[in-house]
């Protein structure tokens, strides 16, 4: 899960100009939260808490940035 969260977070950061943060940022946040919770509950079996947090942070930032771009785009019409 942490690797998926980080991959989605990075992809959303690349596609933030094309509103990719909305469609990729939110799943990055969800998978990052699940991965972080797994790593906290059983550290012997699950690892990658830092990767999960990084994916979550990237997902949140790009989701908010894409949402702001969308709002400004609608207001500019």
Secondary structure, DSSP 4 states (H G I P E B T S, - for coil): -HHHHHHHHHHHHHTGGGTHIIIIIHHHHHHHHHHHHHHHH-TTT---HHHHHHHHHHHHHHHHHHHHHHHHHHHH-
